[in-house]
Amino acid sequence: MLETRLTEKLGCKYPIVQTAMGWVADPNLVAGSCNAGGFGFLAGATIPADEMERDILRVKELTDQPFGVNFHMYQPNAAHIVDLVIEHGVRAVSYSRSPGPEFIKKLKDAGVVCMPTVGLPKHAIKAVELGADAVTVQGGEGGGHTGAVPTTLLIPQVVDAVGDKVPVVAAGGFKDGRGLLAALSWGADGIAMGTRFLMTEESPVPRETLQRYMDCKNPAEIIVSKAMDGLPQRMIMNELLSSLEKAGPAKKLWIALVNAWAFHKHTGGSMAGLLKSAWAMHKDSEIPTSQAIMSANAPMIIQKAMVDGEPADGVLPSGQVAGVIDQLLSCEDLINSIVTEAEQRLALLAQRAG
């Protein structure tokens, strides 16, 4: 009952997507999601260039199911990732900023599904014009960079705008079968979840950091802040975010420069490459160059929490849904519970309609 255009296009059993969270969506989590019948994206934007192929091959060792890779056009190894995706038969790519017409054409010619994440109907329309095969649409409840429009209002708008052309995947606030059924009723072809997969047994996030997510019992405490990189991001309030909120522009920029340089070295770039990327983002997105540099700030600060297990010294990107999750399940148990609940409620609705 849960076969949709999305499952057909991605080759997965259920219309449930695990998003590519930086430092979190590693081969183990991706394989766990795929083996359970969902579709997982590998977080290619935070994997060092010389380890990218290793991680793609590791996913293929752990699952024989199709999976995807996430990247963005401004990272130093973007062209190499496109080549690796094609070479190793990766099923799909996800991205937030378009990788450019030449990359999209190369991917589509190779049969790779292009699946950007957008936050407004106009962005979805533009993505389809540029060649997107499906679009993930994140409402304001979602974690990380997010917009202000709630999922309940945004998804029907995007479905009306592009739904007959490509599958629409709903993101932002999903954790169970009720949410999946709601998304399907709005006209979406599936759901995408980040925070819920972060809070699973296969998640590589250190237990000290996971405990911060488990301890958050109030969705209102998961706020949207521009303190990280000048763009709205939804995060759990903690010690570092509180200090960033109070910091002045000069201090924020200095922190960003230090972290941006560290991140660029981590991904195989140079200072010249960092400045070139910042300038390209400035031209393409019409944002100040200083803010473009700050966009590289987030990954290294997130790493403190997600890799080093120091939740007080890093930031905690999170959807509001973390405030109502009280159990760490395996990917298999999570997806099975979502599917079972969705099918039960769908059958109940059919009975009521009859």
Number of C-alpha atoms within 10 A of each C-alpha: 9 18 13 16 17 25 21 12 15 22 17 22 19 25 26 28 30 27 29 27 23 22 22 25 29 25 25 19 26 32 29 25 28 30 20 20 24 28 29 33 29 32 24 32 26 25 20 18 20 11 11 23 18 13 18 22 12 15 24 19 11 15 17 11 21 22 28 30 26 24 26 19 21 19 21 21 21 18 14 13 23 21 14 16 21 19 11 12 16 21 22 25 24 27 21 17 17 22 19 10 11 8 16 20 15 14 19 16 11 15 14 22 22 24 26 24 23 24 25 18 19 13 16 26 18 14 23 18 10 16 17 23 21 27 29 28 27 29 25 26 26 29 30 22 20 20 21 15 15 16 23 17 12 21 28 19 17 27 24 12 14 20 21 10 13 19 24 29 28 35 30 25 27 25 23 20 22 18 19 25 21 18 23 19 11 18 20 27 26 27 30 27 26 26 27 25 29 25 23 21 18 23 24 19 22 15 14 15 21 21 13 18 23 17 12 20 17 13 16 12 16 26 18 27 21 13 20 24 21 17 18 18 24 25 23 26 21 17 13 15 20 13 10 17 13 11 13 10 12 9 12 19 19 13 16 25 19 14 21 25 20 18 22 20 16 15 20 15 19 15 13 9 17 23 17 13 21 23 19 16 21 17 13 10 11 11 14 15 17 17 19 26 23 25 20 25 25 21 20 25 22 20 23 18 24 28 17 15 17 16 26 17 17 24 27 28 27 28 30 28 23 27 19 14 17 13 12 18 16 19 28 19 14 21 23 18 16 20 22 13 18 21 18 13 14 17 13 12 11 10 9 8 7 6
